Amino acid sequence: MASITIRNLDDDIKQRLRVRAAEHGRSMEGEAREILRRVMGESAPPRNLAAAIRARLIPSDHVDLELPARESMRGPPEFGRESS
């Protein structure tokens, strides 16, 4: 099994981990292991690129823009035969 060392952990986080570990009857190390096991065991949903782009581009207050009226399409070109 591998081991890791976590440096520069905020005092508040360490205290909350200590309290949480005591509530669950574990050591701080055991509680951290359980948190990591639970979080890393969750499968991430497939990433939807279109939804991610939409979420970044659409403002949260939803601005409605007025669309200009469209003109009707022009007809296809008529090609005539040249007489020789």
matplotlib code that plots the C-alpha trace (Angstrom):
import matplotlib.pyplot as plt

x = [0.0, 1.1, 1.3, 1.1, 2.0, -0.2, 1.7, 0.4, -3.0, -5.1, -5.5, -9.3, -9.4, -7.2, -9.5, -12.6, -11.0, -10.1, -13.7, -15.1, -12.8, -13.8, -17.5, -16.9, -14.6, -11.6, -8.1, -7.5, -5.6, -8.5, -11.0, -9.0, -8.6, -12.4, -13.1, -10.7, -12.1, -15.7, -14.9, -12.7, -15.0, -17.8, -17.9, -17.9, -20.8, -19.7, -18.7, -21.1, -19.0, -22.0, -23.5, -20.2, -19.9, -23.5, -23.0, -20.1, -21.6, -25.2, -25.4, -27.4, -29.9, -31.0, -31.1, -33.7, -32.6, -35.0, -34.3, -34.6, -37.3, -36.0, -36.5, -37.8, -35.2, -34.5, -35.2, -32.6, -30.7, -32.0, -29.3, -30.2, -28.7, -26.9, -27.8, -25.1]
y = [0.0, 3.5, 6.4, 10.2, 13.2, 16.3, 19.5, 23.0, 21.8, 24.7, 24.5, 24.7, 21.7, 19.7, 20.5, 19.6, 16.3, 15.6, 16.2, 14.2, 11.3, 11.3, 11.3, 8.2, 6.5, 6.6, 8.1, 11.2, 9.0, 6.5, 9.2, 10.8, 7.3, 6.8, 10.2, 9.6, 6.1, 7.4, 10.3, 8.5, 5.5, 7.7, 7.5, 10.8, 11.4, 11.6, 15.1, 16.8, 19.4, 21.2, 21.7, 22.9, 25.5, 26.6, 27.0, 29.3, 31.4, 31.8, 34.5, 33.5, 36.3, 35.1, 38.1, 37.7, 39.1, 40.2, 38.3, 40.3, 39.1, 36.8, 37.4, 34.6, 32.5, 33.4, 30.8, 28.7, 30.1, 29.2, 28.1, 28.5, 26.7, 28.8, 28.2, 27.9]
z = [0.0, -0.8, 1.7, 1.3, 3.4, 3.3, 4.0, 4.6, 5.7, 7.2, 10.9, 10.5, 8.2, 10.5, 13.5, 11.5, 10.5, 14.1, 15.2, 12.4, 13.1, 16.8, 15.8, 13.7, 16.2, 13.9, 13.9, 11.8, 9.3, 9.2, 8.6, 5.8, 4.2, 4.4, 2.9, 0.0, -0.5, -0.6, -2.9, -5.3, -5.5, -6.9, -10.6, -12.3, -14.8, -18.4, -19.3, -21.7, -23.6, -25.0, -21.6, -20.2, -23.0, -22.6, -18.8, -19.4, -22.1, -21.0, -18.2, -15.1, -15.5, -19.0, -21.3, -24.0, -27.3, -30.0, -33.3, -36.5, -39.0, -41.7, -45.4, -47.6, -49.4, -52.9, -55.6, -57.2, -60.2, -63.6, -66.0, -69.7, -72.6, -75.1, -78.7, -81.3]

ax = plt.figure().add_subplot(projection="3d")
ax.plot(x, y, z, "-o")
ax.set_aspect("equal")
plt.show()
